Amino acid sequence: MRKFATLLLAGTVAVSALATAAYAQNPMVGGAAMYATRNIVENAVNSKDHTTLVAAVKAGGLVETLQSAGPFTVFAPTNEAFAALPAGTVDTLLKPENKDKLVKILTCHVIAAKAMAADVAKMAMDDGGAHKVKTVGGCELTLKAENGKVTATDENGNVANVTVADVEQSNGVIHVIDKVLLPKM
């Protein structure tokens, strides 16, 4: 009986270590663990670096969409990225009368496919160094991967650097970026 209990305990520790290792593969974002078993919204609400993005997604009525099956690739700007916009921009965008403009901006950060950093690098390499992709919002982003770094350039030439790549979600992947991507208006 004692041998069985020892084997059971050893097996439990091994399974626990495997489960921890599986979750450890997903990077932390905004001081919070990101779980591949949760959807984009369920993870994003826990990141202290994405409170502005979460507020914008709620104001834009996009919560249900980003909780759906996807798959999605979301380039997720940090609070600092939103703060770098001209003074008053975020407050103005969050007003109900500006919902259409807000939705346009937010959906220009979303691709209707799951593209890990390695996928982006391959697409860019196959296309001579830069891969153009349409977003859910109809914008065109130019994706590049050089020296292990992924960037997304919007239609205005603004370049966002991926600071945390490959945050797997149950319905896609998040890449944290340091700038807000803007459509041509």
Secondary structure as UniProt FT lines:
FT   HELIX           2..24
FT   TURN            30..31
FT   TURN            36..37
FT   HELIX           40..44
FT   TURN            45..46
FT   HELIX           48..50
FT   HELIX           51..59
FT   TURN            60..61
FT   HELIX           63..67
FT   STRAND          72..77
FT   HELIX           79..83
FT   TURN            87..88
FT   HELIX           89..93
FT   HELIX           96..98
FT   HELIX           99..107
FT   TURN            108..109
FT   STRAND          110..111
FT   HELIX           117..126
FT   TURN            127..128
FT   STRAND          131..134
FT   TURN            136..137
FT   STRAND          140..146
FT   TURN            147..148
FT   STRAND          149..153
FT   TURN            155..156
FT   STRAND          159..169
FT   TURN            170..171
FT   STRAND          172..177
//
